[in-house]
Amino acid sequence: EIDMASAVTLDGARIAIGNKNMRTGTMNLGIYATSGVAITTTQLGMQVIDRFICQNYGGVLYEPVVAAAKTSVTVKCYWDTAPADLGAANIPLVEVTNATDLSAHVVQFIAIGR
C-alpha cells in the first residue's frame, strides 16, 4: 500500500555514478502507517530504485526496504518503548504505533537507481 502522505524534497540534480544516478534530499513520512510508509520512484525522479539509505531521527530507527520490483521503498520505523531502562533490560525496539505523526521528522536520504 502506498501512502502518499510521505513528502520528499530533492537536493538539486542527479549525480551520475557509472550507469546509475544518485539523488539526495530530505523526506518525512507524515502520519505513520503500520508496516511502513512508501516512497515512490516518481517522488525520487527515478524509474528504478536500487538502494535507499536514510538517517535515523529523534530516537526513531528508520529501516528502508526496497520493493522487489524496485519501484518503491517502504520505510519502516522502530522505537524504544521503555527508554528509561537505559538498555539494561535489553528490550527490543518495536514498530512505531499506527497513526503516529512523524511529519516533524525531516530525515536525510540517499537514493541510487536509474
C-alpha positions in Angstrom: 0.0 0.0 0.0 1.4 3.4 -1.0 0.8 6.2 1.4 1.1 9.5 -0.5 1.3 11.4 2.8 5.1 11.0 2.6 6.9 14.1 1.4 10.2 14.2 -0.5 12.4 17.3 -1.2 15.2 16.6 -3.6 18.6 18.4 -3.3 19.2 19.5 -6.9 20.2 17.4 -9.9 21.0 13.8 -10.3 24.6 12.8 -9.7 25.9 10.2 -12.3 27.6 7.1 -10.8 28.6 4.8 -13.7 25.3 3.7 -15.3 23.3 4.8 -12.3 22.2 8.0 -10.7 22.2 9.2 -7.1 19.6 11.5 -5.7 19.9 13.1 -2.2 17.3 15.0 -0.3 15.0 15.0 2.8 11.8 13.2 3.5 9.2 13.0 6.1 6.7 10.2 6.4 3.7 12.1 7.6 1.3 10.0 9.6 2.9 6.6 10.1 1.1 3.5 8.9 1.7 0.1 10.3 4.2 -1.9 8.2 5.7 1.3 6.9 5.2 4.2 4.5 6.2 4.1 0.8 8.4 6.4 -1.1 7.9 6.0 -4.9 10.2 6.3 -7.9 8.0 9.3 -9.0 8.8 11.1 -5.8 12.5 10.5 -6.4 12.5 11.3 -10.1 13.7 7.8 -11.0 12.4 4.8 -12.8 14.2 2.2 -10.6 15.4 2.3 -7.0 18.4 0.1 -6.4 19.5 1.3 -3.0 18.0 3.7 -0.4 19.8 4.9 2.7 18.4 7.2 5.3 19.4 8.6 8.7 17.6 8.0 12.0 15.9 10.8 13.8 14.6 11.7 17.2 15.0 8.3 18.8 13.3 6.6 15.8 15.2 4.0 13.8 14.3 4.2 10.1 14.5 1.0 8.1 14.2 1.3 4.3 13.2 -1.8 2.3 13.4 -1.6 -1.5 10.5 -3.4 -3.2 11.4 -6.5 -5.3 10.1 -4.6 -8.4 12.4 -1.6 -7.4 9.5 0.9 -8.0 9.2 1.9 -4.3 10.9 1.7 -1.0 8.9 1.1 2.2 10.3 2.9 5.2 9.5 1.1 8.5 10.1 2.9 11.8 11.0 1.5 15.2 11.4 3.0 18.7 12.2 2.0 22.3 9.0 1.7 24.3 10.9 1.8 27.6 13.7 4.4 27.2 14.0 4.8 31.0 15.6 1.4 31.3 18.8 2.7 29.7 19.2 -0.6 27.8 19.6 -2.6 31.0 16.7 -4.9 30.2 17.7 -5.4 26.6 14.2 -4.6 25.4 14.0 -4.9 21.6 12.8 -1.9 19.5 9.1 -2.2 18.4 7.4 -0.7 15.3 6.2 2.8 15.7 2.5 2.9 16.6 0.0 3.2 13.7 -1.2 6.8 13.2 1.8 8.4 14.9 2.6 11.8 13.5 6.2 11.8 12.2 5.7 14.8 10.0 8.1 16.9 12.1 10.9 14.4 11.4 12.9 15.7 8.5 15.2 12.9 7.5 18.1 13.0 5.0 18.4 10.2 2.4 20.5 9.0 -0.5 18.8 7.0 -3.3 20.6 5.2 -6.1 18.9 4.0 -9.2 18.1 4.8 -12.8 
